[in-house]
């Protein structure tokens, strides 16, 4: 058999595996991530972390259990050095399949966007019960788990909201509230532990 044949077979197998491993997890209607994210700070003696040519300063402790609404991998922007994956996450009504079936969600350019024809819940509930989160893995094992996250997973994670400073002066700062929207509203998280449920 020719090399083209085996290349075609390889592409089909890779495509099938990629589709299977990234497919959404179906959930029955109902709220499945009840609690709000937990944040404590400011920190009196904030820990610092070093990753590549960046220094990360903890701004607050942070943990949450939420539903994955979207995943987006990044390879070429500056932030990809630190956070190769963003997760759009929802809790409360934004973890309910009945609500989410009426909301279209997409990600790109480090943003999370949603669209509705009519609101299944008040607009403000969508805004404050979901967020795009930039995840900086503390270890290679954490990074592997982040990359395994699929739409519909319940993710439990903990770590710190951080300010990032590059050796060249570049700066990236986490939001410290779930109440904001737009540019600068995303959480930048140093993820020490993550579990996919």
N, CA, C and O atoms as a DFTB+ gen file, in Angstrom:
788 C
 N C O
     1  1       0.837      -1.185       0.000
     2  2       0.000       0.000       0.000
     3  2       0.876       1.242       0.000
     4  3       1.982       1.235       0.542
     5  1       0.377       2.298      -0.607
     6  2       1.192       3.495      -0.789
     7  2       1.269       4.321       0.491
     8  3       0.472       4.166       1.416
     9  1       2.253       5.196       0.501
    10  2       2.435       6.110       1.624
    11  2       1.221       7.026       1.768
    12  3       0.827       7.356       2.886
    13  1       0.616       7.443       0.631
    14  2      -0.566       8.309       0.683
    15  2      -1.721       7.620       1.399
    16  3      -2.467       8.250       2.148
    17  1      -1.859       6.310       1.157
    18  2      -2.921       5.547       1.812
    19  2      -2.744       5.577       3.331
    20  3      -3.687       5.862       4.068
    21  1      -1.527       5.280       3.789
    22  2      -1.271       5.261       5.229
    23  2      -1.393       6.648       5.849
    24  3      -1.821       6.790       6.995
    25  1      -1.013       7.668       5.084
    26  2      -1.167       9.043       5.570
    27  2      -2.651       9.370       5.739
    28  3      -3.051       9.973       6.735
    29  1      -3.460       8.969       4.761
    30  2      -4.902       9.200       4.836
    31  2      -5.505       8.466       6.025
    32  3      -6.308       9.034       6.764
    33  1      -5.119       7.198       6.216
    34  2      -5.607       6.425       7.365
    35  2      -5.210       7.120       8.669
    36  3      -6.022       7.239       9.586
    37  1      -3.965       7.576       8.745
    38  2      -3.487       8.267       9.946
    39  2      -4.297       9.524      10.235
    40  3      -4.638       9.790      11.387
    41  1      -4.605      10.297       9.198
    42  2      -5.384      11.521       9.370
    43  2      -6.806      11.212       9.841
    44  3      -7.351      11.909      10.697
    45  1      -7.398      10.160       9.271
    46  2      -8.755       9.778       9.684
    47  2      -8.769       9.343      11.150
    48  3      -9.648       9.746      11.912
    49  1      -7.794       8.522      11.540
    50  2      -7.713       8.051      12.929
    51  2      -7.492       9.224      13.878
    52  3      -8.128       9.314      14.928
    53  1      -6.569      10.136      13.491
    54  2      -6.307      11.300      14.340
    55  2      -7.556      12.162      14.468
    56  3      -7.886      12.626      15.560
    57  1      -8.254      12.375      13.351
    58  2      -9.476      13.180      13.382
    59  2     -10.543      12.559      14.264
    60  3     -11.214      13.259      15.023
    61  1     -10.702      11.238      14.164
    62  2     -11.695      10.536      14.983
    63  2     -11.325      10.621      16.458
    64  3     -12.187      10.858      17.305
    65  1     -10.048      10.427      16.768
    66  2      -9.605      10.522      18.176
    67  2      -9.809      11.936      18.707
    68  3     -10.271      12.118      19.833
    69  1      -9.463      12.941      17.895
    70  2      -9.604      14.332      18.320
    71  2     -11.068      14.669      18.582
    72  3     -11.391      15.334      19.566
    73  1     -11.958      14.204      17.693
    74  2     -13.387      14.436      17.885
    75  2     -13.878      13.756      19.157
    76  3     -14.591      14.365      19.955
    77  1     -13.498      12.501      19.348
    78  2     -13.954      11.729      20.508
    79  2     -13.441      12.331      21.816
    80  3     -14.189      12.428      22.788
    81  1     -12.174      12.734      21.845
    82  2     -11.585      13.234      23.091
    83  2     -12.036      14.644      23.430
    84  3     -11.888      15.075      24.574
    85  1     -12.590      15.382      22.453
    86  2     -12.999      16.758      22.736
    87  2     -14.511      16.943      22.728
    88  3     -14.999      18.068      22.838
    89  1     -15.256      15.847      22.598
    90  2     -16.707      15.967      22.537
    91  2     -17.259      16.461      23.869
    92  3     -16.665      16.241      24.925
    93  1     -18.403      17.129      23.801
    94  2     -19.050      17.652      25.001
    95  2     -19.619      16.516      25.849
    96  3     -19.994      15.461      25.338
    97  1     -19.671      16.759      27.150
    98  2     -20.291      15.822      28.081
    99  2     -21.725      16.301      28.316
   100  3     -21.948      17.435      28.740
   101  1     -22.680      15.435      28.039
   102  2     -24.089      15.796      28.205
   103  2     -24.477      15.706      29.680
   104  3     -24.050      14.798      30.393
   105  1     -25.287      16.657      30.121
   106  2     -25.773      16.688      31.509
   107  2     -27.283      16.905      31.507
   108  3     -27.810      17.611      30.647
   109  1     -27.970      16.307      32.456
   110  2     -29.408      16.526      32.604
   111  2     -29.652      17.951      33.092
   112  3     -28.778      18.542      33.726
   113  1     -30.830      18.513      32.804
   114  2     -31.145      19.859      33.305
   115  2     -31.085      19.922      34.829
   116  3     -31.353      18.941      35.523
   117  1     -30.730      21.086      35.320
   118  2     -30.614      21.324      36.758
   119  2     -29.257      21.906      37.098
   120  3     -28.272      21.639      36.409
   121  1     -29.200      22.694      38.146
   122  2     -27.952      23.316      38.584
   123  2     -27.027      22.238      39.137
   124  3     -27.414      21.481      40.026
   125  1     -25.801      22.168      38.610
   126  2     -24.872      21.122      39.053
   127  2     -23.603      21.689      39.701
   128  3     -22.773      20.927      40.196
   129  1     -23.449      23.002      39.700
   130  2     -22.351      23.655      40.424
   131  2     -22.991      24.784      41.221
   132  3     -23.153      25.900      40.728
   133  1     -23.343      24.478      42.437
   134  2     -24.211      25.363      43.230
   135  2     -23.464      26.578      43.778
   136  3     -23.988      27.692      43.752
   137  1     -22.251      26.368      44.270
   138  2     -21.577      27.394      45.064
   139  2     -20.849      28.435      44.226
   140  3     -20.379      28.168      43.120
   141  1     -20.775      29.628      44.796
   142  2     -19.991      30.711      44.206
   143  2     -18.497      30.391      44.355
   144  3     -18.115      29.656      45.266
   145  1     -17.654      30.931      43.474
   146  2     -16.210      30.830      43.694
   147  2     -15.836      31.438      45.052
   148  3     -16.489      32.363      45.534
   149  1     -14.785      30.905      45.649
   150  2     -14.338      31.368      46.967
   151  2     -13.022      32.115      46.802
   152  3     -12.058      31.584      46.252
   153  1     -12.996      33.347      47.283
   154  2     -11.801      34.185      47.189
   155  2     -11.488      34.762      48.555
   156  3     -12.386      35.251      49.241
   157  1     -10.226      34.712      48.962
   158  2      -9.831      35.325      50.231
   159  2      -8.572      36.144      50.025
   160  3      -7.612      35.687      49.405
   161  1      -8.586      37.330      50.539
   162  2      -7.473      38.258      50.384
   163  2      -7.980      39.659      50.674
   164  3      -9.165      39.814      50.969
   165  1      -7.147      40.682      50.605
   166  2      -5.755      40.600      50.147
   167  2      -4.865      39.843      51.135
   168  3      -5.200      39.686      52.309
   169  1      -3.729      39.383      50.627
   170  2      -2.811      38.576      51.415
   171  2      -1.767      39.471      52.067
   172  3      -1.197      40.348      51.418
   173  1      -1.521      39.247      53.349
   174  2      -0.560      40.088      54.075
   175  2       0.881      39.796      53.659
   176  3       1.720      40.697      53.645
   177  1       1.164      38.554      53.324
   178  2       2.506      38.164      52.884
   179  2       2.371      37.320      51.626
   180  3       2.534      36.101      51.680
   181  1       2.076      37.951      50.495
   182  2       1.720      37.180      49.302
   183  2       2.867      36.337      48.774
   184  3       3.983      36.836      48.625
   185  1       2.609      35.057      48.487
   186  2       3.653      34.222      47.891
   187  2       3.945      34.661      46.457
   188  3       3.091      35.241      45.785
   189  1       5.151      34.378      46.008
   190  2       5.551      34.665      44.632
   191  2       5.999      33.359      43.980
   192  3       6.543      32.466      44.630
   193  1       5.757      33.281      42.703
   194  2       6.106      32.093      41.925
   195  2       6.874      32.530      40.692
   196  3       6.634      33.607      40.148
   197  1       7.785      31.700      40.263
   198  2       8.566      31.979      39.054
   199  2       8.212      30.943      38.004
   200  3       8.215      29.743      38.282
   201  1       7.908      31.402      36.798
   202  2       7.647      30.496      35.680
   203  2       8.258      31.124      34.437
   204  3       7.882      32.222      34.026
   205  1       9.212      30.402      33.843
   206  2       9.954      30.900      32.685
   207  2      10.534      32.268      33.029
   208  3      11.229      32.402      34.037
   209  1      10.263      33.285      32.217
   210  2      10.836      34.611      32.480
   211  2       9.821      35.538      33.143
   212  3       9.835      36.750      32.930
   213  1       8.937      34.945      33.955
   214  2       7.871      35.713      34.592
   215  2       7.884      35.504      36.108
   216  3       8.206      34.423      36.599
   217  1       7.528      36.560      36.830
   218  2       7.320      36.477      38.272
   219  2       5.844      36.696      38.541
   220  3       5.261      37.683      38.093
   221  1       5.241      35.770      39.278
   222  2       3.822      35.847      39.590
   223  2       3.666      36.162      41.068
   224  3       4.253      35.492      41.917
   225  1       2.878      37.177      41.372
   226  2       2.606      37.568      42.754
   227  2       1.151      37.273      43.069
   228  3       0.249      37.717      42.359
   229  1       0.929      36.523      44.134
   230  2      -0.441      36.164      44.521
   231  2      -1.181      37.392      45.032
   232  3      -0.657      38.160      45.838
   233  1      -2.409      37.564      44.549
   234  2      -3.262      38.675      45.000
   235  2      -4.334      38.195      45.968
   236  3      -4.743      38.934      46.864
   237  1      -4.791      36.954      45.788
   238  2      -5.831      36.391      46.647
   239  2      -5.853      34.882      46.454
   240  3      -5.538      34.378      45.376
   241  1      -6.226      34.167      47.509
   242  2      -6.491      32.735      47.357
   243  2      -7.785      32.575      46.567
   244  3      -8.684      33.410      46.664
   245  1      -7.876      31.497      45.783
   246  2      -9.038      31.334      44.932
   247  2      -9.331      29.858      44.726
   248  3      -8.424      29.056      44.503
   249  1     -10.612      29.509      44.804
   250  2     -11.031      28.146      44.490
   251  2     -12.457      28.187      43.956
   252  3     -13.222      29.100      44.265
   253  1     -12.801      27.194      43.160
   254  2     -14.165      27.104      42.674
   255  2     -14.460      25.702      42.171
   256  3     -13.562      24.918      41.861
   257  1     -15.747      25.419      42.102
   258  2     -16.240      24.240      41.402
   259  2     -17.259      24.777      40.405
   260  3     -18.225      25.436      40.788
   261  1     -17.039      24.491      39.125
   262  2     -17.877      25.083      38.083
   263  2     -17.979      24.145      36.893
   264  3     -17.218      23.185      36.768
   265  1     -18.933      24.442      36.026
   266  2     -19.126      23.672      34.804
   267  2     -18.324      24.307      33.672
   268  3     -18.300      25.530      33.529
   269  1     -17.676      23.483      32.882
   270  2     -16.928      23.989      31.735
   271  2     -17.921      24.314      30.615
   272  3     -18.635      23.439      30.125
   273  1     -17.950      25.587      30.225
   274  2     -18.827      26.063      29.154
   275  2     -18.088      26.123      27.822
   276  3     -18.703      26.048      26.759
   277  1     -16.773      26.259      27.888
   278  2     -15.975      26.334      26.673
   279  2     -14.506      26.165      27.001
   280  3     -14.069      26.481      28.108
   281  1     -13.745      25.669      26.043
   282  2     -12.293      25.561      26.183
   283  2     -11.656      26.145      24.933
   284  3     -12.166      25.977      23.825
   285  1     -10.546      26.826      25.122
   286  2      -9.827      27.385      23.976
   287  2      -8.332      27.290      24.239
   288  3      -7.832      27.759      25.262
   289  1      -7.625      26.668      23.289
   290  2      -6.167      26.569      23.394
   291  2      -5.513      27.716      22.644
   292  3      -6.010      28.174      21.615
   293  1      -4.388      28.172      23.181
   294  2      -3.625      29.256      22.560
   295  2      -2.181      28.812      22.381
   296  3      -1.619      28.112      23.224
   297  1      -1.593      29.232      21.271
   298  2      -0.233      28.812      20.949
   299  2       0.697      29.985      20.647
   300  3       1.903      29.892      20.876
   301  1       0.151      31.083      20.138
   302  2       1.008      32.096      19.539
   303  2       0.995      33.450      20.236
   304  3       1.848      34.287      19.940
   305  1       0.057      33.698      21.157
   306  2       0.068      34.996      21.828
   307  2       1.054      34.980      22.995
   308  3       1.543      33.924      23.397
   309  1       1.331      36.145      23.519
   310  2       2.291      36.271      24.626
   311  2       1.843      35.439      25.832
   312  3       2.659      34.800      26.497
   313  1       0.550      35.459      26.100
   314  2       0.028      34.773      27.274
   315  2       0.149      33.250      27.190
   316  3       0.131      32.567      28.213
   317  1       0.272      32.719      25.967
   318  2       0.384      31.270      25.794
   319  2       1.644      30.714      26.446
   320  3       1.704      29.526      26.763
   321  1       2.642      31.554      26.647
   322  2       3.843      31.176      27.399
   323  2       3.479      30.639      28.780
   324  3       4.153      29.765      29.325
   325  1       2.396      31.185      29.331
   326  2       1.993      30.873      30.698
   327  2       0.703      30.063      30.759
   328  3       0.616      29.066      31.475
   329  1      -0.285      30.498      30.009
   330  2      -1.629      29.912      30.065
   331  2      -2.004      29.382      28.689
   332  3      -2.569      30.118      27.880
   333  1      -1.697      28.113      28.409
   334  2      -1.996      27.560      27.088
   335  2      -3.476      27.299      26.847
   336  3      -3.886      27.083      25.707
   337  1      -4.289      27.315      27.911
   338  2      -5.719      27.037      27.790
   339  2      -6.514      28.027      28.635
   340  3      -6.164      28.308      29.781
   341  1      -7.594      28.552      28.048
   342  2      -8.599      29.293      28.806
   343  2      -9.824      28.411      28.945
   344  3     -10.196      27.699      28.013
   345  1     -10.448      28.461      30.108
   346  2     -11.732      27.797      30.307
   347  2     -12.794      28.849      30.588
   348  3     -12.611      29.705      31.454
   349  1     -13.897      28.788      29.865
   350  2     -15.088      29.553      30.238
   351  2     -15.852      28.673      31.215
   352  3     -16.165      27.523      30.905
   353  1     -16.151      29.205      32.388
   354  2     -16.750      28.418      33.462
   355  2     -18.039      29.055      33.940
   356  3     -18.177      30.278      33.936
   357  1     -18.994      28.211      34.356
   358  2     -20.261      28.707      34.863
   359  2     -20.655      27.999      36.146
   360  3     -20.314      26.835      36.357
   361  1     -21.372      28.709      36.996
   362  2     -21.860      28.151      38.260
   363  2     -23.271      28.675      38.490
   364  3     -23.739      29.557      37.769
   365  1     -23.947      28.130      39.496
   366  2     -25.336      28.521      39.721
   367  2     -26.146      28.241      38.463
   368  3     -25.982      27.182      37.857
   369  1     -27.019      29.164      38.052
   370  2     -27.855      28.921      36.877
   371  2     -27.055      28.690      35.597
   372  3     -27.555      28.084      34.649
   373  1     -25.810      29.174      35.571
   374  2     -24.974      28.977      34.392
   375  2     -24.298      27.601      34.373
   376  3     -23.403      27.354      33.565
   377  1     -24.732      26.712      35.265
   378  2     -24.305      25.308      35.198
   379  2     -25.480      24.399      34.859
   380  3     -25.357      23.175      34.878
   381  1     -26.615      25.008      34.548
   382  2     -27.861      24.285      34.280
   383  2     -28.022      24.059      32.774
   384  3     -28.083      25.018      32.005
   385  1     -28.090      22.806      32.359
   386  2     -28.246      22.487      30.937
   387  2     -29.491      23.114      30.331
   388  3     -29.495      23.477      29.155
   389  1     -30.552      23.244      31.128
   390  2     -31.772      23.870      30.640
   391  2     -31.560      25.318      30.247
   392  3     -32.125      25.788      29.260
   393  1     -30.746      26.026      31.016
   394  2     -30.392      27.413      30.710
   395  2     -29.404      27.464      29.551
   396  3     -29.573      28.244      28.614
   397  1     -28.379      26.633      29.621
   398  2     -27.298      26.686      28.632
   399  2     -27.759      26.291      27.240
   400  3     -27.148      26.696      26.251
   401  1     -28.822      25.509      27.147
   402  2     -29.324      25.118      25.826
   403  2     -29.854      26.320      25.050
   404  3     -30.044      26.241      23.836
   405  1     -30.093      27.427      25.743
   406  2     -30.622      28.630      25.106
   407  2     -29.557      29.720      24.940
   408  3     -29.863      30.847      24.551
   409  1     -28.295      29.363      25.244
   410  2     -27.197      30.329      25.144
   411  2     -26.123      29.766      24.222
   412  3     -25.692      28.625      24.388
   413  1     -25.698      30.555      23.264
   414  2     -24.597      30.177      22.374
   415  2     -23.302      30.769      22.927
   416  3     -23.234      31.959      23.233
   417  1     -22.278      29.926      23.050
   418  2     -21.023      30.341      23.690
   419  2     -19.849      30.096      22.750
   420  3     -19.758      29.042      22.120
   421  1     -18.949      31.079      22.659
   422  2     -17.710      30.872      21.910
   423  2     -16.575      31.633      22.585
   424  3     -16.800      32.524      23.403
   425  1     -15.356      31.259      22.222
   426  2     -14.162      31.885      22.779
   427  2     -13.190      32.217      21.662
   428  3     -13.224      31.609      20.592
   429  1     -12.330      33.179      21.918
   430  2     -11.279      33.551      20.975
   431  2     -10.639      34.857      21.406
   432  3     -11.292      35.707      22.013
   433  1      -9.376      35.014      21.096
   434  2      -8.680      36.246      21.444
   435  2      -8.639      36.523      22.928
   436  3      -8.562      37.676      23.352
   437  1      -8.690      35.445      23.734
   438  2      -8.689      35.530      25.200
   439  2      -9.987      36.099      25.769
   440  3     -10.027      36.549      26.913
   441  1     -11.052      36.074      24.958
   442  2     -12.370      36.495      25.415
   443  2     -13.340      35.320      25.365
   444  3     -13.140      34.353      24.630
   445  1     -14.397      35.431      26.168
   446  2     -15.521      34.493      26.141
   447  2     -16.754      35.307      25.771
   448  3     -17.039      36.332      26.389
   449  1     -17.477      34.848      24.766
   450  2     -18.660      35.562      24.298
   451  2     -19.881      34.669      24.378
   452  3     -19.782      33.454      24.202
   453  1     -21.014      35.259      24.639
   454  2     -22.271      34.526      24.654
   455  2     -23.320      35.309      23.867
   456  3     -23.256      36.534      23.758
   457  1     -24.292      34.563      23.319
   458  2     -25.357      35.172      22.520
   459  2     -26.663      34.454      22.833
   460  3     -26.681      33.239      23.032
   461  1     -27.751      35.208      22.875
   462  2     -29.072      34.625      23.100
   463  2     -30.076      35.234      22.126
   464  3     -29.903      36.365      21.671
   465  1     -31.115      34.483      21.812
   466  2     -32.251      35.052      21.076
   467  2     -33.212      35.700      22.065
   468  3     -33.737      36.788      21.832
   469  1     -33.424      35.002      23.169
   470  2     -34.161      35.591      24.284
   471  2     -33.529      35.067      25.571
   472  3     -33.000      33.956      25.607
   473  1     -33.590      35.868      26.610
   474  2     -32.864      35.535      27.832
   475  2     -33.583      34.444      28.632
   476  3     -34.742      34.615      29.010
   477  1     -32.891      33.312      28.892
   478  2     -33.488      32.277      29.736
   479  2     -33.423      32.658      31.215
   480  3     -34.231      32.187      32.016
   481  1     -32.473      33.500      31.570
   482  2     -32.318      34.082      32.905
   483  2     -31.929      35.544      32.690
   484  3     -31.547      35.907      31.577
   485  1     -32.012      36.389      33.707
   486  2     -31.638      37.796      33.505
   487  2     -30.199      37.936      33.005
   488  3     -29.325      37.150      33.370
   489  1     -29.970      38.942      32.170
   490  2     -28.645      39.196      31.600
   491  2     -27.570      39.258      32.686
   492  3     -26.492      38.684      32.536
   493  1     -27.871      39.952      33.766
   494  2     -26.862      40.111      34.827
   495  2     -26.469      38.777      35.431
   496  3     -25.321      38.607      35.841
   497  1     -27.399      37.817      35.499
   498  2     -27.070      36.488      36.015
   499  2     -26.063      35.784      35.110
   500  3     -25.152      35.107      35.590
   501  1     -26.232      35.947      33.805
   502  2     -25.258      35.359      32.875
   503  2     -23.888      35.986      33.103
   504  3     -22.874      35.288      33.110
   505  1     -23.860      37.303      33.291
   506  2     -22.590      38.028      33.435
   507  2     -21.844      37.672      34.711
   508  3     -20.620      37.540      34.695
   509  1     -22.567      37.513      35.816
   510  2     -21.867      37.326      37.097
   511  2     -21.796      35.865      37.549
   512  3     -21.170      35.563      38.565
   513  1     -22.428      34.967      36.808
   514  2     -22.371      33.542      37.149
   515  2     -21.530      32.757      36.145
   516  3     -21.591      31.528      36.104
   517  1     -20.754      33.462      35.346
   518  2     -19.846      32.805      34.402
   519  2     -18.665      33.725      34.155
   520  3     -18.761      34.937      34.345
   521  1     -17.550      33.144      33.731
   522  2     -16.350      33.947      33.488
   523  2     -15.370      33.168      32.628
   524  3     -15.356      31.937      32.621
   525  1     -14.552      33.920      31.903
   526  2     -13.428      33.337      31.181
   527  2     -12.222      33.368      32.116
   528  3     -11.914      34.406      32.702
   529  1     -11.550      32.248      32.255
   530  2     -10.445      32.173      33.201
   531  2      -9.180      31.702      32.500
   532  3      -9.172      30.682      31.811
   533  1      -8.098      32.478      32.694
   534  2      -6.784      32.156      32.148
   535  2      -6.056      31.307      33.187
   536  3      -5.785      31.772      34.294
   537  1      -5.743      30.076      32.835
   538  2      -5.202      29.127      33.810
   539  2      -3.708      28.908      33.599
   540  3      -3.284      28.432      32.546
   541  1      -2.921      29.257      34.603
   542  2      -1.473      29.067      34.576
   543  2      -1.163      27.839      35.424
   544  3      -1.257      27.906      36.649
   545  1      -0.795      26.721      34.806
   546  2      -0.569      25.499      35.588
   547  2       0.718      25.575      36.402
   548  3       1.758      26.006      35.905
   549  1       0.629      25.149      37.660
   550  2       1.798      25.150      38.539
   551  2       2.729      23.980      38.241
   552  3       3.925      24.051      38.524
   553  1       2.185      22.899      37.671
   554  2       2.984      21.707      37.365
   555  2       2.555      21.137      36.022
   556  3       1.518      21.517      35.478
   557  1       3.355      20.229      35.496
   558  2       3.005      19.581      34.232
   559  2       1.767      18.695      34.391
   560  3       0.990      18.549      33.447
   561  1       1.578      18.107      35.564
   562  2       0.391      17.280      35.810
   563  2      -0.870      18.132      35.793
   564  3      -1.894      17.725      35.243
   565  1      -0.797      19.303      36.389
   566  2      -1.935      20.235      36.364
   567  2      -2.212      20.671      34.928
   568  3      -3.369      20.754      34.515
   569  1      -1.165      20.945      34.174
   570  2      -1.345      21.351      32.775
   571  2      -2.044      20.254      31.965
   572  3      -2.919      20.544      31.149
   573  1      -1.659      19.008      32.190
   574  2      -2.291      17.900      31.475
   575  2      -3.778      17.820      31.799
   576  3      -4.596      17.580      30.910
   577  1      -4.133      18.018      33.062
   578  2      -5.541      17.988      33.452
   579  2      -6.318      19.132      32.806
   580  3      -7.430      18.934      32.316
   581  1      -5.732      20.330      32.806
   582  2      -6.393      21.474      32.175
   583  2      -6.656      21.177      30.704
   584  3      -7.735      21.476      30.191
   585  1      -5.684      20.596      30.033
   586  2      -5.827      20.292      28.602
   587  2      -6.843      19.177      28.351
   588  3      -7.351      19.044      27.238
   589  1      -7.142      18.382      29.367
   590  2      -8.131      17.317      29.226
   591  2      -9.559      17.798      29.440
   592  3     -10.504      17.056      29.170
   593  1      -9.735      19.033      29.924
   594  2     -11.075      19.544      30.225
   595  2     -11.905      19.650      28.955
   596  3     -11.423      20.100      27.915
   597  1     -13.163      19.227      29.059
   598  2     -14.096      19.287      27.935
   599  2     -15.358      20.021      28.364
   600  3     -15.683      20.079      29.550
   601  1     -16.054      20.570      27.402
   602  2     -17.331      21.214      27.683
   603  2     -18.236      20.202      28.377
   604  3     -18.399      19.076      27.909
   605  1     -18.821      20.617      29.497
   606  2     -19.686      19.736      30.278
   607  2     -19.017      19.139      31.499
   608  3     -19.701      18.706      32.426
   609  1     -17.682      19.108      31.519
   610  2     -16.991      18.661      32.728
   611  2     -17.352      19.572      33.900
   612  3     -17.632      20.757      33.714
   613  1     -17.344      19.017      35.087
   614  2     -17.324      19.824      36.304
   615  2     -15.873      19.885      36.731
   616  3     -15.223      18.855      36.908
   617  1     -15.367      21.097      36.896
   618  2     -13.971      21.272      37.264
   619  2     -13.897      21.851      38.669
   620  3     -14.623      22.782      39.018
   621  1     -13.011      21.283      39.456
   622  2     -12.735      21.800      40.796
   623  2     -11.275      22.203      40.811
   624  3     -10.395      21.375      40.574
   625  1     -11.011      23.485      41.091
   626  2      -9.615      23.932      41.087
   627  2      -9.349      24.877      42.242
   628  3     -10.262      25.480      42.806
   629  1      -8.061      24.987      42.581
   630  2      -7.654      25.921      43.634
   631  2      -6.255      26.432      43.343
   632  3      -5.451      25.773      42.684
   633  1      -5.992      27.611      43.847
   634  2      -4.698      28.254      43.653
   635  2      -4.779      29.711      44.066
   636  3      -5.316      30.037      45.125
   637  1      -4.242      30.589      43.222
   638  2      -4.208      32.017      43.537
   639  2      -4.558      32.844      42.304
   640  3      -4.183      32.498      41.184
   641  1      -5.279      33.937      42.524
   642  2      -5.370      34.978      41.514
   643  2      -4.057      35.745      41.569
   644  3      -3.567      36.058      42.654
   645  1      -3.483      36.050      40.406
   646  2      -2.119      36.579      40.391
   647  2      -1.965      37.808      39.493
   648  3      -2.760      38.081      38.594
   649  1      -0.895      38.522      39.801
   650  2      -0.360      39.537      38.905
   651  2       0.921      38.960      38.316
   652  3       1.763      38.436      39.046
   653  1       1.068      39.055      36.999
   654  2       2.228      38.506      36.302
   655  2       3.085      39.657      35.800
   656  3       2.579      40.614      35.213
   657  1       4.377      39.556      36.034
   658  2       5.316      40.563      35.537
   659  2       6.433      39.853      34.783
   660  3       7.132      39.003      35.334
   661  1       6.588      40.218      33.508
   662  2       7.663      39.650      32.708
   663  2       8.976      40.344      32.999
   664  3       8.991      41.478      33.479
   665  1      10.084      39.669      32.713
   666  2      11.399      40.267      32.937
   667  2      11.585      41.538      32.111
   668  3      12.423      42.379      32.437
   669  1      10.799      41.674      31.038
   670  2      10.884      42.853      30.173
   671  2       9.877      43.933      30.556
   672  3       9.759      44.940      29.857
   673  1       9.146      43.738      31.660
   674  2       8.190      44.736      32.123
   675  2       6.748      44.477      31.717
   676  3       5.846      45.190      32.157
   677  1       6.517      43.464      30.882
   678  2       5.155      43.119      30.478
   679  2       4.345      42.704      31.702
   680  3       4.867      42.042      32.599
   681  1       3.050      43.099      31.741
   682  2       2.233      42.885      32.928
   683  2       0.875      42.304      32.544
   684  3       0.282      42.682      31.533
   685  1       0.397      41.377      33.372
   686  2      -0.910      40.744      33.190
   687  2      -1.511      40.592      34.580
   688  3      -0.916      39.949      35.444
   689  1      -2.695      41.182      34.807
   690  2      -3.262      41.235      36.160
   691  2      -4.658      40.627      36.180
   692  3      -5.484      40.896      35.308
   693  1      -4.901      39.815      37.177
   694  2      -6.210      39.180      37.332
   695  2      -7.256      40.166      37.814
   696  3      -6.960      41.098      38.562
   697  1      -8.475      39.945      37.376
   698  2      -9.627      40.581      38.010
   699  2      -9.756      40.014      39.431
   700  3      -9.383      38.870      39.690
   701  1     -10.280      40.820      40.327
   702  2     -10.491      40.363      41.702
   703  2     -11.970      40.346      42.073
   704  3     -12.318      40.298      43.252
   705  1     -12.837      40.384      41.065
   706  2     -14.275      40.328      41.316
   707  2     -14.961      39.550      40.215
   708  3     -14.466      39.498      39.089
   709  1     -16.093      38.944      40.526
   710  2     -16.888      38.270      39.505
   711  2     -17.956      39.206      38.953
   712  3     -18.778      38.802      38.130
   713  1     -17.942      40.453      39.405
   714  2     -18.989      41.408      39.043
   715  2     -18.678      42.199      37.775
   716  3     -19.550      42.903      37.265
   717  1     -17.451      42.097      37.256
   718  2     -17.062      42.937      36.127
   719  2     -17.268      42.206      34.799
   720  3     -17.475      40.993      34.767
   721  1     -17.209      42.971      33.700
   722  2     -17.326      42.417      32.362
   723  2     -16.360      43.162      31.448
   724  3     -15.872      44.239      31.789
   725  1     -16.088      42.573      30.278
   726  2     -15.254      43.253      29.287
   727  2     -13.767      43.060      29.527
   728  3     -13.353      42.177      30.278
   729  1     -12.969      43.900      28.876
   730  2     -11.513      43.814      28.969
   731  2     -11.056      43.955      30.422
   732  3     -11.491      44.858      31.137
   733  1     -10.178      43.054      30.844
   734  2      -9.663      43.085      32.210
   735  2     -10.521      42.356      33.217
   736  3     -10.186      42.315      34.401
   737  1     -11.641      41.770      32.761
   738  2     -12.565      41.119      33.694
   739  2     -12.232      39.661      33.953
   740  3     -12.849      39.036      34.815
   741  1     -11.274      39.105      33.229
   742  2     -10.956      37.677      33.380
   743  2     -10.065      37.431      34.594
   744  3      -9.297      38.294      35.020
   745  1     -10.196      36.235      35.125
   746  2      -9.319      35.805      36.208
   747  2      -8.041      35.215      35.615
   748  3      -8.087      34.452      34.650
   749  1      -6.906      35.575      36.200
   750  2      -5.615      34.975      35.857
   751  2      -5.233      34.140      37.077
   752  3      -4.956      34.685      38.145
   753  1      -5.217      32.822      36.916
   754  2      -5.119      31.926      38.071
   755  2      -3.873      31.058      37.995
   756  3      -3.636      30.373      37.000
   757  1      -3.083      31.098      39.057
   758  2      -2.005      30.130      39.270
   759  2      -2.672      28.889      39.850
   760  3      -3.062      28.881      41.018
   761  1      -2.805      27.846      39.047
   762  2      -3.576      26.658      39.432
   763  2      -2.650      25.629      40.059
   764  3      -1.759      25.087      39.405
   765  1      -2.881      25.374      41.335
   766  2      -2.065      24.382      42.058
   767  2      -2.718      23.003      42.075
   768  3      -2.029      21.983      42.089
   769  1      -4.048      22.980      42.073
   770  2      -4.773      21.706      42.073
   771  2      -5.960      21.816      41.142
   772  3      -6.613      22.857      41.084
   773  1      -6.245      20.746      40.411
   774  2      -7.421      20.713      39.547
   775  2      -7.922      19.286      39.460
   776  3      -7.145      18.332      39.416
   777  1      -9.238      19.166      39.435
   778  2      -9.877      17.853      39.330
   779  2     -11.034      17.978      38.355
   780  3     -11.808      18.933      38.427
   781  1     -11.158      17.028      37.449
   782  2     -12.261      16.992      36.502
   783  2     -13.255      15.934      36.959
   784  3     -12.888      14.780      37.178
   785  1     -14.503      16.331      37.100
   786  2     -15.536      15.435      37.632
   787  2     -16.547      15.101      36.541
   788  3     -17.498      14.359      36.786
